[in-house]
Amino acid sequence: MKKFIIAAAAATGVVAVPASAQQAPQARALTRADVQARVQAQFARADANRDGFITQAEAQAAAGQVRARGQKGRGDRRGQVFARLDTNRDGQISRQEFDARPGRGDRNERRAARGECRAERQALRVQRGLRLGQQAFARLDADRDGRISLAEATARRLERFDRMDANRDGTLTREERRTPRGQRQGRRNG
């Protein structure tokens, strides 16, 4: 579910600090300047027509690019699994190679049934993700003009940064990024 929410947030190309923070080297602290630079880079990638605004269509296109990169990674992993199963390296997995997988016995039918359920759940997640992407877009669009400016995107990201910055030093440490959301809210209200 977390991956899905991050993917939905990426639909706008400029939403979630934790998504970009997870891609950054975890040993390094994240500064406000880092966040601003990331927002600008993400905004530039999403602003296809270079007019200084991201429309809903541009956000959806950026989300499609993110999904395509994820699918490529899954394809690479599938290729590795195929290579491991294709023991005679003839480009095909024979029944003997398939059955030779360790500990696979009667579990194949159960796995097939789980695969069907998984496919149904994934379809529901995609539908939900489209709604989440639209909601994220609406949250970023502060002036409700149907498009997001760099200033709007930056303001939202910096607000989130400030909520996470427990000691207000302008730097997010690894520990601050790992602090659960509820604890941050309690600190802010307390």
C-alpha positions, 0 to 999 in steps of 0.5 A: 500500500505504501508503494501505491500511495507514493506512486499516486503522490508521484502523479503530480511529480512534486508531492511527497518528500518521503518518496524523494527522501527514500531515494536519497542516500539515507546517511545524508541529512536533507536540507531545505535547499535540497528540498527546493532543488528536488521540487524544481527538478521534479517540476521541470520534468513534469512541466512538459510544455514549459509554461511554468505550470503543471496541469492535470494532464501533465501530472498524469503523463508524469505519473505514467512515466513513473509507472513505466520506470517501475514496470521496467524494473519489474521486467528486469527482475522477471528476466533474472528469475527466468534466467535462474529457472532456464537451467539449460539456457535454451531460452525456454522453461521446460516442464522439467525445469519448472517442476525442478524448482525446490519445494513447489509441489502442490503449492502451484494451484494455491499460487495461481489462485492467489495470483488471480486475487492479486490481479484483482486487488491491483486493478482496484489499487490502480482505480484508487490511485487515480483518485489519490492522484487527483486529490494530491493535485487538488491539495497542491493547487492552492489557488484552485485554478486547475494548475500547479505553479512552482511556488505552490509545489514548493510551498507544500513541500516546505510545509511538510519539511517543516512539520518533519523537522523536529528541532527546527534546524533546517535539516532533516536527519535520518531519525526525523524522517523515520519518526512516525506521523502520529508522533510528529503531530503530537510534538506539534500540538504538545 
